[in-house]
Amino acid sequence: MAMKTSKNLYARRTKRTRFKLRKSANARLRLSVFRSGKHIYAQVIDDSKGATIVAASSIDKELKSKLGKGTDIAAATAVGKLVAERALAAGLKEVFFDRGGRIYHGRVKALAESAREAGLSF
């Protein structure tokens, strides 16, 4: 039996989460969130085409100057608002939220709530 490393466990959680979400997604687009140690990224993905429709992150030029750092809840809130604005401008209203292997807490939760407040529904 292979050793269970944190990378392997994270990959399993991510796969399990996405599988459950896709079963109930009804062909909606996916709002995927990736959180690194220094930044947070969000993108709306069309899985049928395998293409990213809109994206935003804490390293975007328009956000980076306003944010002190990309590792706090304020940065996640700004990224959530920006990705929602870009999605609405592209004509997208309904998505499903893919938190990956992370728990719905902290920066991931802040991004989701600010995207909802900005007009995305999931």
Jmol script that loads the backbone (N, CA, C; Angstrom):
load data "model"
ATOM      1  N   MET A   1       0.840  -1.192   0.000  1.00  0.00           N
ATOM      2  CA  MET A   1       0.000   0.000   0.000  1.00  0.00           C
ATOM      3  C   MET A   1       0.881   1.249   0.000  1.00  0.00           C
ATOM      4  N   ALA A   2       0.529   2.212  -0.831  1.00  0.00           N
ATOM      5  CA  ALA A   2       1.308   3.433  -0.941  1.00  0.00           C
ATOM      6  C   ALA A   2       1.108   4.306   0.294  1.00  0.00           C
ATOM      7  N   MET A   3       2.132   5.086   0.590  1.00  0.00           N
ATOM      8  CA  MET A   3       2.055   5.988   1.734  1.00  0.00           C
ATOM      9  C   MET A   3       1.122   7.155   1.422  1.00  0.00           C
ATOM     10  N   LYS A   4       0.320   7.527   2.356  1.00  0.00           N
ATOM     11  CA  LYS A   4      -0.636   8.614   2.170  1.00  0.00           C
ATOM     12  C   LYS A   4       0.031   9.940   2.533  1.00  0.00           C
ATOM     13  N   THR A   5       0.476  10.655   1.520  1.00  0.00           N
ATOM     14  CA  THR A   5       1.083  11.952   1.752  1.00  0.00           C
ATOM     15  C   THR A   5      -0.009  13.015   1.722  1.00  0.00           C
ATOM     16  N   SER A   6       0.330  14.185   2.188  1.00  0.00           N
ATOM     17  CA  SER A   6      -0.669  15.250   2.201  1.00  0.00           C
ATOM     18  C   SER A   6      -1.082  15.627   0.777  1.00  0.00           C
ATOM     19  N   LYS A   7      -0.148  15.548  -0.188  1.00  0.00           N
ATOM     20  CA  LYS A   7      -0.480  15.830  -1.587  1.00  0.00           C
ATOM     21  C   LYS A   7      -1.486  14.818  -2.125  1.00  0.00           C
ATOM     22  N   ASN A   8      -1.261  13.556  -1.815  1.00  0.00           N
ATOM     23  CA  ASN A   8      -2.181  12.512  -2.284  1.00  0.00           C
ATOM     24  C   ASN A   8      -3.561  12.675  -1.665  1.00  0.00           C
ATOM     25  N   LEU A   9      -3.607  12.982  -0.384  1.00  0.00           N
ATOM     26  CA  LEU A   9      -4.887  13.160   0.301  1.00  0.00           C
ATOM     27  C   LEU A   9      -5.627  14.377  -0.252  1.00  0.00           C
ATOM     28  N   TYR A  10      -4.895  15.464  -0.527  1.00  0.00           N
ATOM     29  CA  TYR A  10      -5.500  16.661  -1.107  1.00  0.00           C
ATOM     30  C   TYR A  10      -6.079  16.344  -2.487  1.00  0.00           C
ATOM     31  N   ALA A  11      -5.343  15.601  -3.285  1.00  0.00           N
ATOM     32  CA  ALA A  11      -5.817  15.226  -4.619  1.00  0.00           C
ATOM     33  C   ALA A  11      -7.083  14.380  -4.534  1.00  0.00           C
ATOM     34  N   ARG A  12      -7.139  13.480  -3.567  1.00  0.00           N
ATOM     35  CA  ARG A  12      -8.337  12.650  -3.388  1.00  0.00           C
ATOM     36  C   ARG A  12      -9.541  13.491  -2.988  1.00  0.00           C
ATOM     37  N   ARG A  13      -9.330  14.438  -2.058  1.00  0.00           N
ATOM     38  CA  ARG A  13     -10.430  15.319  -1.632  1.00  0.00           C
ATOM     39  C   ARG A  13     -10.929  16.156  -2.798  1.00  0.00           C
ATOM     40  N   THR A  14      -9.991  16.680  -3.595  1.00  0.00           N
ATOM     41  CA  THR A  14     -10.355  17.497  -4.752  1.00  0.00           C
ATOM     42  C   THR A  14     -11.180  16.684  -5.736  1.00  0.00           C
ATOM     43  N   LYS A  15     -10.721  15.496  -6.044  1.00  0.00           N
ATOM     44  CA  LYS A  15     -11.414  14.624  -7.000  1.00  0.00           C
ATOM     45  C   LYS A  15     -12.814  14.268  -6.494  1.00  0.00           C
ATOM     46  N   ARG A  16     -12.911  13.943  -5.219  1.00  0.00           N
ATOM     47  CA  ARG A  16     -14.196  13.583  -4.615  1.00  0.00           C
ATOM     48  C   ARG A  16     -15.168  14.764  -4.645  1.00  0.00           C
ATOM     49  N   THR A  17     -14.685  15.954  -4.309  1.00  0.00           N
ATOM     50  CA  THR A  17     -15.519  17.157  -4.314  1.00  0.00           C
ATOM     51  C   THR A  17     -16.034  17.453  -5.705  1.00  0.00           C
ATOM     52  N   ARG A  18     -15.136  17.426  -6.700  1.00  0.00           N
ATOM     53  CA  ARG A  18     -15.539  17.738  -8.076  1.00  0.00           C
ATOM     54  C   ARG A  18     -16.510  16.711  -8.621  1.00  0.00           C
ATOM     55  N   PHE A  19     -16.321  15.445  -8.272  1.00  0.00           N
ATOM     56  CA  PHE A  19     -17.229  14.405  -8.743  1.00  0.00           C
ATOM     57  C   PHE A  19     -18.638  14.645  -8.209  1.00  0.00           C
ATOM     58  N   LYS A  20     -18.751  14.935  -6.920  1.00  0.00           N
ATOM     59  CA  LYS A  20     -20.061  15.187  -6.314  1.00  0.00           C
ATOM     60  C   LYS A  20     -20.729  16.416  -6.929  1.00  0.00           C
ATOM     61  N   LEU A  21     -19.936  17.453  -7.157  1.00  0.00           N
ATOM     62  CA  LEU A  21     -20.485  18.684  -7.721  1.00  0.00           C
ATOM     63  C   LEU A  21     -20.949  18.493  -9.158  1.00  0.00           C
ATOM     64  N   ARG A  22     -20.151  17.791  -9.956  1.00  0.00           N
ATOM     65  CA  ARG A  22     -20.515  17.591 -11.362  1.00  0.00           C
ATOM     66  C   ARG A  22     -21.777  16.760 -11.515  1.00  0.00           C
ATOM     67  N   LYS A  23     -22.014  15.848 -10.569  1.00  0.00           N
ATOM     68  CA  LYS A  23     -23.234  15.039 -10.629  1.00  0.00           C
ATOM     69  C   LYS A  23     -24.473  15.909 -10.532  1.00  0.00           C
ATOM     70  N   SER A  24     -24.416  16.945  -9.724  1.00  0.00           N
ATOM     71  CA  SER A  24     -25.585  17.787  -9.503  1.00  0.00           C
ATOM     72  C   SER A  24     -25.490  19.135 -10.225  1.00  0.00           C
ATOM     73  N   ALA A  25     -24.524  19.316 -11.112  1.00  0.00           N
ATOM     74  CA  ALA A  25     -24.275  20.628 -11.713  1.00  0.00           C
ATOM     75  C   ALA A  25     -25.247  20.990 -12.824  1.00  0.00           C
ATOM     76  N   ASN A  26     -25.824  20.003 -13.509  1.00  0.00           N
ATOM     77  CA  ASN A  26     -26.739  20.257 -14.626  1.00  0.00           C
ATOM     78  C   ASN A  26     -26.102  21.151 -15.690  1.00  0.00           C
ATOM     79  N   ALA A  27     -24.887  20.830 -16.084  1.00  0.00           N
ATOM     80  CA  ALA A  27     -24.156  21.509 -17.162  1.00  0.00           C
ATOM     81  C   ALA A  27     -23.882  22.987 -16.886  1.00  0.00           C
ATOM     82  N   ARG A  28     -23.855  23.382 -15.619  1.00  0.00           N
ATOM     83  CA  ARG A  28     -23.473  24.759 -15.299  1.00  0.00           C
ATOM     84  C   ARG A  28     -21.952  24.880 -15.331  1.00  0.00           C
ATOM     85  N   LEU A  29     -21.479  26.095 -15.406  1.00  0.00           N
ATOM     86  CA  LEU A  29     -20.043  26.342 -15.378  1.00  0.00           C
ATOM     87  C   LEU A  29     -19.541  26.252 -13.945  1.00  0.00           C
ATOM     88  N   ARG A  30     -18.225  26.088 -13.807  1.00  0.00           N
ATOM     89  CA  ARG A  30     -17.627  25.848 -12.495  1.00  0.00           C
ATOM     90  C   ARG A  30     -16.784  27.041 -12.073  1.00  0.00           C
ATOM     91  N   LEU A  31     -17.056  27.565 -10.874  1.00  0.00           N
ATOM     92  CA  LEU A  31     -16.226  28.608 -10.276  1.00  0.00           C
ATOM     93  C   LEU A  31     -15.206  27.899  -9.396  1.00  0.00           C
ATOM     94  N   SER A  32     -13.993  27.790  -9.889  1.00  0.00           N
ATOM     95  CA  SER A  32     -12.946  27.046  -9.201  1.00  0.00           C
ATOM     96  C   SER A  32     -12.050  28.004  -8.429  1.00  0.00           C
ATOM     97  N   VAL A  33     -11.702  27.627  -7.203  1.00  0.00           N
ATOM     98  CA  VAL A  33     -10.862  28.454  -6.352  1.00  0.00           C
ATOM     99  C   VAL A  33      -9.577  27.702  -6.033  1.00  0.00           C
ATOM    100  N   PHE A  34      -8.448  28.385  -6.181  1.00  0.00           N
ATOM    101  CA  PHE A  34      -7.169  27.829  -5.780  1.00  0.00           C
ATOM    102  C   PHE A  34      -6.528  28.799  -4.808  1.00  0.00           C
ATOM    103  N   ARG A  35      -6.094  28.277  -3.695  1.00  0.00           N
ATOM    104  CA  ARG A  35      -5.489  29.093  -2.652  1.00  0.00           C
ATOM    105  C   ARG A  35      -4.055  28.612  -2.450  1.00  0.00           C
ATOM    106  N   SER A  36      -3.110  29.496  -2.683  1.00  0.00           N
ATOM    107  CA  SER A  36      -1.711  29.149  -2.425  1.00  0.00           C
ATOM    108  C   SER A  36      -1.274  29.861  -1.149  1.00  0.00           C
ATOM    109  N   GLY A  37      -0.038  29.714  -0.805  1.00  0.00           N
ATOM    110  CA  GLY A  37       0.467  30.365   0.396  1.00  0.00           C
ATOM    111  C   GLY A  37       0.525  31.872   0.275  1.00  0.00           C
ATOM    112  N   LYS A  38       0.715  32.373  -0.959  1.00  0.00           N
ATOM    113  CA  LYS A  38       0.885  33.811  -1.155  1.00  0.00           C
ATOM    114  C   LYS A  38      -0.281  34.496  -1.837  1.00  0.00           C
ATOM    115  N   HIS A  39      -1.103  33.756  -2.594  1.00  0.00           N
ATOM    116  CA  HIS A  39      -2.158  34.381  -3.385  1.00  0.00           C
ATOM    117  C   HIS A  39      -3.405  33.512  -3.414  1.00  0.00           C
ATOM    118  N   ILE A  40      -4.481  34.069  -3.984  1.00  0.00           N
ATOM    119  CA  ILE A  40      -5.713  33.316  -4.193  1.00  0.00           C
ATOM    120  C   ILE A  40      -6.183  33.579  -5.629  1.00  0.00           C
ATOM    121  N   TYR A  41      -6.665  32.529  -6.263  1.00  0.00           N
ATOM    122  CA  TYR A  41      -7.048  32.582  -7.666  1.00  0.00           C
ATOM    123  C   TYR A  41      -8.464  32.041  -7.814  1.00  0.00           C
ATOM    124  N   ALA A  42      -9.233  32.594  -8.744  1.00  0.00           N
ATOM    125  CA  ALA A  42     -10.575  32.094  -9.038  1.00  0.00           C
ATOM    126  C   ALA A  42     -10.783  32.153 -10.542  1.00  0.00           C
ATOM    127  N   GLN A  43     -11.434  31.122 -11.068  1.00  0.00           N
ATOM    128  CA  GLN A  43     -11.737  31.128 -12.493  1.00  0.00           C
ATOM    129  C   GLN A  43     -13.035  30.389 -12.758  1.00  0.00           C
ATOM    130  N   VAL A  44     -13.755  30.861 -13.763  1.00  0.00           N
ATOM    131  CA  VAL A  44     -14.976  30.204 -14.201  1.00  0.00           C
ATOM    132  C   VAL A  44     -14.599  29.353 -15.403  1.00  0.00           C
ATOM    133  N   ILE A  45     -14.862  28.041 -15.280  1.00  0.00           N
ATOM    134  CA  ILE A  45     -14.404  27.071 -16.263  1.00  0.00           C
ATOM    135  C   ILE A  45     -15.589  26.385 -16.915  1.00  0.00           C
ATOM    136  N   ASP A  46     -15.523  26.228 -18.236  1.00  0.00           N
ATOM    137  CA  ASP A  46     -16.490  25.429 -18.978  1.00  0.00           C
ATOM    138  C   ASP A  46     -15.850  24.065 -19.204  1.00  0.00           C
ATOM    139  N   ASP A  47     -16.290  23.061 -18.430  1.00  0.00           N
ATOM    140  CA  ASP A  47     -15.672  21.741 -18.493  1.00  0.00           C
ATOM    141  C   ASP A  47     -15.967  21.014 -19.795  1.00  0.00           C
ATOM    142  N   SER A  48     -17.081  21.332 -20.452  1.00  0.00           N
ATOM    143  CA  SER A  48     -17.392  20.650 -21.704  1.00  0.00           C
ATOM    144  C   SER A  48     -16.408  21.050 -22.806  1.00  0.00           C
ATOM    145  N   LYS A  49     -15.940  22.298 -22.770  1.00  0.00           N
ATOM    146  CA  LYS A  49     -14.966  22.770 -23.749  1.00  0.00           C
ATOM    147  C   LYS A  49     -13.541  22.696 -23.210  1.00  0.00           C
ATOM    148  N   GLY A  50     -13.413  22.571 -21.893  1.00  0.00           N
ATOM    149  CA  GLY A  50     -12.088  22.577 -21.285  1.00  0.00           C
ATOM    150  C   GLY A  50     -11.441  23.943 -21.363  1.00  0.00           C
ATOM    151  N   ALA A  51     -12.249  24.997 -21.211  1.00  0.00           N
ATOM    152  CA  ALA A  51     -11.735  26.357 -21.376  1.00  0.00           C
ATOM    153  C   ALA A  51     -12.108  27.232 -20.186  1.00  0.00           C
ATOM    154  N   THR A  52     -11.216  28.159 -19.858  1.00  0.00           N
ATOM    155  CA  THR A  52     -11.485  29.147 -18.830  1.00  0.00           C
ATOM    156  C   THR A  52     -12.192  30.327 -19.479  1.00  0.00           C
ATOM    157  N   ILE A  53     -13.354  30.692 -18.921  1.00  0.00           N
ATOM    158  CA  ILE A  53     -14.140  31.802 -19.473  1.00  0.00           C
ATOM    159  C   ILE A  53     -13.648  33.132 -18.897  1.00  0.00           C
ATOM    160  N   VAL A  54     -13.635  33.237 -17.577  1.00  0.00           N
ATOM    161  CA  VAL A  54     -13.109  34.435 -16.915  1.00  0.00           C
ATOM    162  C   VAL A  54     -12.248  34.000 -15.733  1.00  0.00           C
ATOM    163  N   ALA A  55     -11.333  34.867 -15.338  1.00  0.00           N
ATOM    164  CA  ALA A  55     -10.456  34.565 -14.209  1.00  0.00           C
ATOM    165  C   ALA A  55     -10.097  35.846 -13.482  1.00  0.00           C
ATOM    166  N   ALA A  56      -9.755  35.696 -12.217  1.00  0.00           N
ATOM    167  CA  ALA A  56      -9.265  36.816 -11.413  1.00  0.00           C
ATOM    168  C   ALA A  56      -8.356  36.244 -10.336  1.00  0.00           C
ATOM    169  N   SER A  57      -7.413  37.052  -9.891  1.00  0.00           N
ATOM    170  CA  SER A  57      -6.526  36.602  -8.827  1.00  0.00           C
ATOM    171  C   SER A  57      -5.970  37.799  -8.072  1.00  0.00           C
ATOM    172  N   SER A  58      -5.307  37.507  -6.974  1.00  0.00           N
ATOM    173  CA  SER A  58      -4.731  38.583  -6.175  1.00  0.00           C
ATOM    174  C   SER A  58      -3.477  39.147  -6.814  1.00  0.00           C
ATOM    175  N   ILE A  59      -3.042  38.597  -7.967  1.00  0.00           N
ATOM    176  CA  ILE A  59      -1.889  39.159  -8.677  1.00  0.00           C
ATOM    177  C   ILE A  59      -2.302  39.948  -9.912  1.00  0.00           C
ATOM    178  N   ASP A  60      -3.626  40.146 -10.105  1.00  0.00           N
ATOM    179  CA  ASP A  60      -4.095  41.010 -11.189  1.00  0.00           C
ATOM    180  C   ASP A  60      -3.571  42.426 -10.973  1.00  0.00           C
ATOM    181  N   LYS A  61      -3.233  43.102 -12.056  1.00  0.00           N
ATOM    182  CA  LYS A  61      -2.640  44.436 -11.955  1.00  0.00           C
ATOM    183  C   LYS A  61      -3.547  45.412 -11.221  1.00  0.00           C
ATOM    184  N   GLU A  62      -4.861  45.345 -11.502  1.00  0.00           N
ATOM    185  CA  GLU A  62      -5.767  46.308 -10.873  1.00  0.00           C
ATOM    186  C   GLU A  62      -5.985  46.040  -9.385  1.00  0.00           C
ATOM    187  N   LEU A  63      -5.761  44.814  -8.933  1.00  0.00           N
ATOM    188  CA  LEU A  63      -5.923  44.504  -7.518  1.00  0.00           C
ATOM    189  C   LEU A  63      -4.625  44.600  -6.739  1.00  0.00           C
ATOM    190  N   LYS A  64      -3.519  44.229  -7.376  1.00  0.00           N
ATOM    191  CA  LYS A  64      -2.248  44.141  -6.666  1.00  0.00           C
ATOM    192  C   LYS A  64      -1.840  45.472  -6.047  1.00  0.00           C
ATOM    193  N   SER A  65      -2.146  46.573  -6.741  1.00  0.00           N
ATOM    194  CA  SER A  65      -1.775  47.883  -6.209  1.00  0.00           C
ATOM    195  C   SER A  65      -2.627  48.256  -4.993  1.00  0.00           C
ATOM    196  N   LYS A  66      -3.892  47.800  -4.978  1.00  0.00           N
ATOM    197  CA  LYS A  66      -4.781  48.127  -3.859  1.00  0.00           C
ATOM    198  C   LYS A  66      -4.519  47.247  -2.638  1.00  0.00           C
ATOM    199  N   LEU A  67      -4.158  45.986  -2.882  1.00  0.00           N
ATOM    200  CA  LEU A  67      -3.974  45.035  -1.789  1.00  0.00           C
ATOM    201  C   LEU A  67      -2.568  45.122  -1.225  1.00  0.00           C
ATOM    202  N   GLY A  68      -2.484  45.025   0.079  1.00  0.00           N
ATOM    203  CA  GLY A  68      -1.163  44.978   0.692  1.00  0.00           C
ATOM    204  C   GLY A  68      -0.506  43.639   0.428  1.00  0.00           C
ATOM    205  N   LYS A  69      -1.277  42.586   0.625  1.00  0.00           N
ATOM    206  CA  LYS A  69      -0.778  41.235   0.373  1.00  0.00           C
ATOM    207  C   LYS A  69      -1.933  40.378  -0.116  1.00  0.00           C
ATOM    208  N   GLY A  70      -1.631  39.287  -0.746  1.00  0.00           N
ATOM    209  CA  GLY A  70      -2.662  38.430  -1.321  1.00  0.00           C
ATOM    210  C   GLY A  70      -3.075  37.292  -0.429  1.00  0.00           C
ATOM    211  N   THR A  71      -2.632  37.320   0.829  1.00  0.00           N
ATOM    212  CA  THR A  71      -2.862  36.168   1.696  1.00  0.00           C
ATOM    213  C   THR A  71      -3.956  36.369   2.742  1.00  0.00           C
ATOM    214  N   ASP A  72      -4.672  37.465   2.676  1.00  0.00           N
ATOM    215  CA  ASP A  72      -5.659  37.703   3.719  1.00  0.00           C
ATOM    216  C   ASP A  72      -7.085  37.665   3.176  1.00  0.00           C
ATOM    217  N   ILE A  73      -8.035  37.769   4.081  1.00  0.00           N
ATOM    218  CA  ILE A  73      -9.446  37.688   3.715  1.00  0.00           C
ATOM    219  C   ILE A  73      -9.861  38.883   2.857  1.00  0.00           C
ATOM    220  N   ALA A  74      -9.256  40.035   3.073  1.00  0.00           N
ATOM    221  CA  ALA A  74      -9.575  41.206   2.256  1.00  0.00           C
ATOM    222  C   ALA A  74      -9.228  40.954   0.790  1.00  0.00           C
ATOM    223  N   ALA A  75      -8.105  40.297   0.549  1.00  0.00           N
ATOM    224  CA  ALA A  75      -7.701  39.975  -0.824  1.00  0.00           C
ATOM    225  C   ALA A  75      -8.682  38.984  -1.440  1.00  0.00           C
ATOM    226  N   ALA A  76      -9.087  37.982  -0.669  1.00  0.00           N
ATOM    227  CA  ALA A  76     -10.040  36.982  -1.167  1.00  0.00           C
ATOM    228  C   ALA A  76     -11.375  37.636  -1.497  1.00  0.00           C
ATOM    229  N   THR A  77     -11.810  38.568  -0.682  1.00  0.00           N
ATOM    230  CA  THR A  77     -13.055  39.279  -0.927  1.00  0.00           C
ATOM    231  C   THR A  77     -12.971  40.093  -2.215  1.00  0.00           C
ATOM    232  N   ALA A  78     -11.848  40.772  -2.421  1.00  0.00           N
ATOM    233  CA  ALA A  78     -11.665  41.572  -3.633  1.00  0.00           C
ATOM    234  C   ALA A  78     -11.634  40.687  -4.883  1.00  0.00           C
ATOM    235  N   VAL A  79     -10.991  39.532  -4.798  1.00  0.00           N
ATOM    236  CA  VAL A  79     -10.917  38.610  -5.933  1.00  0.00           C
ATOM    237  C   VAL A  79     -12.301  38.046  -6.249  1.00  0.00           C
ATOM    238  N   GLY A  80     -13.066  37.709  -5.223  1.00  0.00           N
ATOM    239  CA  GLY A  80     -14.428  37.206  -5.430  1.00  0.00           C
ATOM    240  C   GLY A  80     -15.307  38.223  -6.125  1.00  0.00           C
ATOM    241  N   LYS A  81     -15.199  39.469  -5.703  1.00  0.00           N
ATOM    242  CA  LYS A  81     -15.989  40.530  -6.318  1.00  0.00           C
ATOM    243  C   LYS A  81     -15.574  40.738  -7.776  1.00  0.00           C
ATOM    244  N   LEU A  82     -14.273  40.718  -8.030  1.00  0.00           N
ATOM    245  CA  LEU A  82     -13.769  40.937  -9.389  1.00  0.00           C
ATOM    246  C   LEU A  82     -14.167  39.804 -10.337  1.00  0.00           C
ATOM    247  N   VAL A  83     -14.067  38.559  -9.890  1.00  0.00           N
ATOM    248  CA  VAL A  83     -14.428  37.440 -10.764  1.00  0.00           C
ATOM    249  C   VAL A  83     -15.926  37.454 -11.050  1.00  0.00           C
ATOM    250  N   ALA A  84     -16.735  37.863 -10.070  1.00  0.00           N
ATOM    251  CA  ALA A  84     -18.177  37.958 -10.289  1.00  0.00           C
ATOM    252  C   ALA A  84     -18.508  39.061 -11.297  1.00  0.00           C
ATOM    253  N   GLU A  85     -17.846  40.199 -11.176  1.00  0.00           N
ATOM    254  CA  GLU A  85     -18.071  41.294 -12.131  1.00  0.00           C
ATOM    255  C   GLU A  85     -17.702  40.872 -13.549  1.00  0.00           C
ATOM    256  N   ARG A  86     -16.574  40.187 -13.683  1.00  0.00           N
ATOM    257  CA  ARG A  86     -16.137  39.733 -15.013  1.00  0.00           C
ATOM    258  C   ARG A  86     -17.078  38.674 -15.571  1.00  0.00           C
ATOM    259  N   ALA A  87     -17.586  37.794 -14.708  1.00  0.00           N
ATOM    260  CA  ALA A  87     -18.515  36.752 -15.158  1.00  0.00           C
ATOM    261  C   ALA A  87     -19.827  37.378 -15.611  1.00  0.00           C
ATOM    262  N   LEU A  88     -20.337  38.344 -14.861  1.00  0.00           N
ATOM    263  CA  LEU A  88     -21.581  39.010 -15.245  1.00  0.00           C
ATOM    264  C   LEU A  88     -21.406  39.779 -16.548  1.00  0.00           C
ATOM    265  N   ALA A  89     -20.232  40.379 -16.741  1.00  0.00           N
ATOM    266  CA  ALA A  89     -19.951  41.091 -17.987  1.00  0.00           C
ATOM    267  C   ALA A  89     -19.899  40.128 -19.172  1.00  0.00           C
ATOM    268  N   ALA A  90     -19.507  38.880 -18.910  1.00  0.00           N
ATOM    269  CA  ALA A  90     -19.456  37.866 -19.968  1.00  0.00           C
ATOM    270  C   ALA A  90     -20.804  37.175 -20.155  1.00  0.00           C
ATOM    271  N   GLY A  91     -21.808  37.588 -19.369  1.00  0.00           N
ATOM    272  CA  GLY A  91     -23.154  37.039 -19.517  1.00  0.00           C
ATOM    273  C   GLY A  91     -23.405  35.781 -18.711  1.00  0.00           C
ATOM    274  N   LEU A  92     -22.596  35.531 -17.700  1.00  0.00           N
ATOM    275  CA  LEU A  92     -22.768  34.345 -16.851  1.00  0.00           C
ATOM    276  C   LEU A  92     -23.405  34.757 -15.532  1.00  0.00           C
ATOM    277  N   LYS A  93     -24.419  34.028 -15.121  1.00  0.00           N
ATOM    278  CA  LYS A  93     -25.059  34.328 -13.839  1.00  0.00           C
ATOM    279  C   LYS A  93     -25.005  33.129 -12.903  1.00  0.00           C
ATOM    280  N   GLU A  94     -25.204  31.921 -13.455  1.00  0.00           N
ATOM    281  CA  GLU A  94     -25.263  30.719 -12.623  1.00  0.00           C
ATOM    282  C   GLU A  94     -24.018  29.867 -12.810  1.00  0.00           C
ATOM    283  N   VAL A  95     -23.377  29.540 -11.712  1.00  0.00           N
ATOM    284  CA  VAL A  95     -22.217  28.656 -11.708  1.00  0.00           C
ATOM    285  C   VAL A  95     -22.369  27.691 -10.534  1.00  0.00           C
ATOM    286  N   PHE A  96     -21.464  26.749 -10.422  1.00  0.00           N
ATOM    287  CA  PHE A  96     -21.392  26.003  -9.175  1.00  0.00           C
ATOM    288  C   PHE A  96     -20.013  26.206  -8.579  1.00  0.00           C
ATOM    289  N   PHE A  97     -19.942  26.244  -7.269  1.00  0.00           N
ATOM    290  CA  PHE A  97     -18.727  26.611  -6.557  1.00  0.00           C
ATOM    291  C   PHE A  97     -17.887  25.369  -6.276  1.00  0.00           C
ATOM    292  N   ASP A  98     -16.671  25.373  -6.790  1.00  0.00           N
ATOM    293  CA  ASP A  98     -15.733  24.271  -6.596  1.00  0.00           C
ATOM    294  C   ASP A  98     -14.642  24.735  -5.646  1.00  0.00           C
ATOM    295  N   ARG A  99     -14.708  24.256  -4.428  1.00  0.00           N
ATOM    296  CA  ARG A  99     -13.724  24.653  -3.420  1.00  0.00           C
ATOM    297  C   ARG A  99     -12.477  23.789  -3.477  1.00  0.00           C
ATOM    298  N   GLY A 100     -12.475  22.812  -4.369  1.00  0.00           N
ATOM    299  CA  GLY A 100     -11.327  21.920  -4.484  1.00  0.00           C
ATOM    300  C   GLY A 100     -11.237  21.019  -3.271  1.00  0.00           C
ATOM    301  N   GLY A 101     -10.069  20.833  -2.746  1.00  0.00           N
ATOM    302  CA  GLY A 101      -9.883  19.992  -1.567  1.00  0.00           C
ATOM    303  C   GLY A 101      -9.871  20.785  -0.278  1.00  0.00           C
ATOM    304  N   ARG A 102     -10.179  22.059  -0.360  1.00  0.00           N
ATOM    305  CA  ARG A 102     -10.153  22.929   0.830  1.00  0.00           C
ATOM    306  C   ARG A 102     -11.511  22.931   1.521  1.00  0.00           C
ATOM    307  N   ILE A 103     -11.490  23.242   2.818  1.00  0.00           N
ATOM    308  CA  ILE A 103     -12.760  23.357   3.519  1.00  0.00           C
ATOM    309  C   ILE A 103     -13.347  24.742   3.271  1.00  0.00           C
ATOM    310  N   TYR A 104     -14.664  24.867   3.389  1.00  0.00           N
ATOM    311  CA  TYR A 104     -15.368  26.130   3.161  1.00  0.00           C
ATOM    312  C   TYR A 104     -15.201  26.976   4.406  1.00  0.00           C
ATOM    313  N   HIS A 105     -14.068  27.684   4.468  1.00  0.00           N
ATOM    314  CA  HIS A 105     -13.708  28.418   5.672  1.00  0.00           C
ATOM    315  C   HIS A 105     -12.658  29.459   5.297  1.00  0.00           C
ATOM    316  N   GLY A 106     -12.622  30.551   6.008  1.00  0.00           N
ATOM    317  CA  GLY A 106     -11.564  31.536   5.826  1.00  0.00           C
ATOM    318  C   GLY A 106     -11.587  32.212   4.476  1.00  0.00           C
ATOM    319  N   ARG A 107     -10.449  32.167   3.767  1.00  0.00           N
ATOM    320  CA  ARG A 107     -10.315  32.864   2.484  1.00  0.00           C
ATOM    321  C   ARG A 107     -11.248  32.296   1.416  1.00  0.00           C
ATOM    322  N   VAL A 108     -11.431  30.975   1.402  1.00  0.00           N
ATOM    323  CA  VAL A 108     -12.309  30.348   0.413  1.00  0.00           C
ATOM    324  C   VAL A 108     -13.753  30.808   0.635  1.00  0.00           C
ATOM    325  N   LYS A 109     -14.176  30.849   1.883  1.00  0.00           N
ATOM    326  CA  LYS A 109     -15.525  31.302   2.221  1.00  0.00           C
ATOM    327  C   LYS A 109     -15.702  32.787   1.886  1.00  0.00           C
ATOM    328  N   ALA A 110     -14.702  33.598   2.188  1.00  0.00           N
ATOM    329  CA  ALA A 110     -14.775  35.040   1.903  1.00  0.00           C
ATOM    330  C   ALA A 110     -14.916  35.292   0.408  1.00  0.00           C
ATOM    331  N   LEU A 111     -14.172  34.545  -0.405  1.00  0.00           N
ATOM    332  CA  LEU A 111     -14.263  34.694  -1.852  1.00  0.00           C
ATOM    333  C   LEU A 111     -15.658  34.318  -2.336  1.00  0.00           C
ATOM    334  N   ALA A 112     -16.185  33.214  -1.841  1.00  0.00           N
ATOM    335  CA  ALA A 112     -17.516  32.751  -2.264  1.00  0.00           C
ATOM    336  C   ALA A 112     -18.599  33.752  -1.884  1.00  0.00           C
ATOM    337  N   GLU A 113     -18.556  34.254  -0.670  1.00  0.00           N
ATOM    338  CA  GLU A 113     -19.589  35.186  -0.213  1.00  0.00           C
ATOM    339  C   GLU A 113     -19.534  36.510  -0.976  1.00  0.00           C
ATOM    340  N   SER A 114     -18.329  36.991  -1.275  1.00  0.00           N
ATOM    341  CA  SER A 114     -18.249  38.261  -2.028  1.00  0.00           C
ATOM    342  C   SER A 114     -18.686  38.070  -3.472  1.00  0.00           C
ATOM    343  N   ALA A 115     -18.449  36.896  -4.056  1.00  0.00           N
ATOM    344  CA  ALA A 115     -18.923  36.621  -5.418  1.00  0.00           C
ATOM    345  C   ALA A 115     -20.459  36.565  -5.443  1.00  0.00           C
ATOM    346  N   ARG A 116     -21.043  35.992  -4.393  1.00  0.00           N
ATOM    347  CA  ARG A 116     -22.524  35.954  -4.298  1.00  0.00           C
ATOM    348  C   ARG A 116     -23.084  37.355  -4.171  1.00  0.00           C
ATOM    349  N   GLU A 117     -22.473  38.163  -3.308  1.00  0.00           N
ATOM    350  CA  GLU A 117     -22.959  39.533  -3.104  1.00  0.00           C
ATOM    351  C   GLU A 117     -22.840  40.370  -4.374  1.00  0.00           C
ATOM    352  N   ALA A 118     -21.842  40.057  -5.207  1.00  0.00           N
ATOM    353  CA  ALA A 118     -21.633  40.816  -6.446  1.00  0.00           C
ATOM    354  C   ALA A 118     -22.557  40.367  -7.571  1.00  0.00           C
ATOM    355  N   GLY A 119     -23.336  39.301  -7.340  1.00  0.00           N
ATOM    356  CA  GLY A 119     -24.348  38.937  -8.333  1.00  0.00           C
ATOM    357  C   GLY A 119     -24.312  37.523  -8.882  1.00  0.00           C
ATOM    358  N   LEU A 120     -23.270  36.747  -8.603  1.00  0.00           N
ATOM    359  CA  LEU A 120     -23.248  35.354  -9.064  1.00  0.00           C
ATOM    360  C   LEU A 120     -24.170  34.520  -8.187  1.00  0.00           C
ATOM    361  N   SER A 121     -24.831  33.538  -8.779  1.00  0.00           N
ATOM    362  CA  SER A 121     -25.674  32.666  -7.961  1.00  0.00           C
ATOM    363  C   SER A 121     -25.157  31.247  -8.024  1.00  0.00           C
ATOM    364  N   PHE A 122     -24.940  30.674  -6.833  1.00  0.00           N
ATOM    365  CA  PHE A 122     -24.553  29.276  -6.696  1.00  0.00           C
ATOM    366  C   PHE A 122     -24.953  28.779  -5.339  1.00  0.00           C
TER     367      PHE A 122
END
end "model"
wireframe off; spacefill off
backbone 0.3
color backbone group
